[in-house]
Amino acid sequence: MKRKWKVLIGVIALVVIAGGVAASVRWSQRDLVTVQTGKVARADLNSIVTASGEVKPRTYINLGANAQGIIVELLVKEGDRVRKGETVARVENIQATADVNAQRAGVASAEADSSASEAGIKVQDDTIRTQVATVDRSKAELDRAKINLDRATQLVNQQLSPRQDLDKAKADYDSAAASVREAEARLSQLQSQRAQTIAQLTSSQRRVTQAQANLIRFDDLLAKHDVVAPIDGLVTYLPVRVGETVVPGIQNSAASTVMTIADMSLITVELKVDETDIVNVSLGQAAEVTIDAIPNHTFHGKVTEIGNTALSRSSGLAVSQSTTSNQEAKDFKVVVALSDPPDEIRPGLSSTAKITTASRRDVVIIPMQALTVRQKGDLEDAAKQQNSAKAGTRSDSGPLDLAAEKVRREEIQGVFVLNGDKAEFRKVETGITGTTEIEVLQGVEPGDQIVVGGYRVIRTMRPGSRVKVDNRSGIVDTKS
């Protein structure tokens, strides 16, 4: 019995000792935090903005119908390449052709009247010249009759000639004077007729001009029945067929769009960039584009256009066009021009672009998940507690000061740096942000060991906490 009691007491003693050791270990590790760590390093870093969108040609034109009628001929099919000025479709133009022919006849008639008036003026000019000669001849005969009258008067006065010779000379003079007046009146009449004919010619010429203007108008109306390619490009959309009726002037109507021609010499990707990233995007920045329909290929380009108006993410409309205000997320349009588009590319293909907004070479970087924020007051309290623990005193809080409280709530970003078995909070200044790393301008140095996980630990850990490093789930390193 004594031996059994001795064994039982020994077992109980061992259990008590083991329990005490376990309790002591647990008590010593009561505030120990298990963390994952990584090292601050130097590396090249690129800041990337990722956005999705679709392939669009830089220039594309929706050819609408300029005349109402039935399509009688389609000269191209979807996928054909066309040249500027090439006729690609024709609309029925019987009435327009008849109007043009009638107007051409009107122009010919007006030109004939004008030509007749010009010929009449020429004839009248010849008649006037003849009449001028007649007037000159009549004046010459009047002068001769005047000389004869004067001579006859002198002879009668000298009684060398009978009185009847004087009467005859007087009659001849009066007849010559009448002939001159008649010729001058006839000349004046011819000149008036010429002025009238000139007025008729002017009217005829104006009628010709009017008829020619109407002919131009009807020619233009006839030309509108032919659909002509305005640019060199590719037919990317052809919704109509021969025999269908098209109508002009109705925007966004299926019956008003004949086809779409795209200039495929410059291919772009139209992206929707989140409002939080648009401030970092600038013209000329390089971009890498992937197209869903062409996997395992990356294409290159540059930013050529940045929209200034926010687009509603749900409706796609500009915010300025929205009738109601809302707080939903907004996007901005960004256009990237591809420098090496493939031959098989098509408008409308879904794509994703990574725009390099900034690049740094050989900079100090840390994992993005290592960065956290703490309030200034919490950091001060932690420092006071450590100092009080070392001095063996207890700090008492004074009266509440609103200004001081506002300062205490200021948020400071930083990382937890390992110092022995403790994690000290260190304020850092950051630069550009990469995919998984962030640039540090000040606060840590390459080689410093920092806490990188887990997420909940970093969010809740207090400055100066004792830590236990456990990287068995994978060490998070800053090198990529």
Secondary structure by P-SEA (a helix, b strand, c coil): caaaaaaaaaaaaaaaaaaaaaaaaaaaacccccccbbbbbbbbbbbbbbbbbbbbcccccccccccccccccccccccccccccccccccccaaaaaaaaaaaaaaaaaaaaaaaaaaaaaaaaaaaaaaaaaaaaaaaaaaaaaaaaaaaaaaaaaccccaaaaaaaaaaaaaaaaaaaaaaaaaaaaaaaaaaaaaaaaaaaaaaaaaaaaaaaaaaaaaaaccccccccccccccccccbbbbccccccccccccccccccbbbbbbbbccccccccccbbbbbbbbcccccbbbbbbbcccccccccccccccccccccccccbbbbbbbbbbccccccccccccbbbbbbcccccccccccccccccccaaaaaaaaaaaaaaaacbbbbbccccaaaaaaaabbbbbbbbbcccbbbbbbbbbccccccbbbbcccccccbbbbccccccccccccbbbbbbbcccccccccc
